[in-house]
Amino acid sequence: MKSDTSPACSLYVSGEPPADEMTILRGQLKLLHNQVMYERHKRDQHAKRNRRLLRKIAHTKTLEEQNKAMVSGKSLQTFSDYSV
């Protein structure tokens, strides 16, 4: 019978992995953690930007409606001045 000693299969006779493999795995874990933190930061920044833009759009719409109301009120006032 042939034994499987490929690097993907980590079977240890003594029960503990070699120290260099643990160092590599810890490094990979740190890299993954940093990547997750970076992606979370990007997601949070994107959400903040979206909220800011949504507030800006709502404020702009409010100002446009106020402006439209003032213009229509002014045109009615001007019309009533001429009709008297």
C-alpha positions in Angstrom: 0.0 0.0 0.0 1.2 3.5 -0.9 1.0 6.2 1.8 -0.4 9.6 0.9 2.2 12.2 2.0 1.0 15.1 -0.2 1.2 18.6 1.3 -2.6 19.0 1.1 -3.1 16.1 3.5 -1.7 17.2 6.9 -1.5 14.1 9.0 0.9 14.3 11.8 2.2 11.3 13.7 3.0 13.2 16.8 -0.3 15.0 16.8 1.1 18.5 16.4 2.0 20.2 13.1 5.6 21.4 12.5 6.3 24.9 13.8 7.0 26.4 10.3 3.6 25.3 9.1 1.9 26.9 12.1 3.8 30.1 11.3 2.5 30.0 7.8 -1.0 29.3 8.8 -0.9 32.1 11.4 0.3 34.5 8.7 -2.4 33.4 6.3 -5.0 33.9 9.1 -3.7 37.4 9.7 -3.9 38.2 6.0 -7.5 37.0 5.8 -8.4 39.0 8.8 -6.9 42.1 7.3 -8.7 41.5 4.1 -12.1 41.1 5.9 -11.4 44.3 7.9 -10.5 46.2 4.6 -13.7 44.9 2.9 -15.8 45.9 6.0 -14.2 49.4 5.9 -15.0 49.7 2.2 -18.6 48.6 2.8 -19.0 51.2 5.6 -17.6 54.0 3.6 -19.9 53.1 0.7 -22.9 53.1 3.0 -21.9 56.5 4.4 -21.5 57.9 0.9 -24.9 56.6 -0.1 -26.6 58.1 3.0 -24.9 61.5 2.3 -26.0 61.5 -1.3 -29.5 60.5 -0.4 -29.7 63.4 2.1 -28.4 65.7 -0.5 -31.0 64.6 -3.1 -33.8 64.9 -0.5 -32.7 68.4 0.4 -32.4 69.4 -3.3 -35.9 68.1 -4.0 -37.3 70.1 -1.1 -35.6 73.3 -2.4 -36.9 72.7 -5.9 -40.5 72.2 -4.6 -40.2 75.4 -2.5 -38.8 77.3 -5.5 -41.7 76.0 -7.7 -44.2 77.0 -5.1 -42.7 80.5 -4.8 -42.6 81.0 -8.6 -46.2 79.9 -9.0 -47.3 82.1 -6.1 -45.4 85.0 -7.6 -47.0 84.4 -11.0 -50.5 84.3 -9.4 -49.8 87.4 -7.5 -48.6 89.2 -10.7 -51.7 87.9 -12.5 -54.0 89.2 -9.8 -52.3 92.7 -9.9 -53.1 93.0 -13.6 -56.7 91.7 -13.4 -57.8 94.3 -10.9 
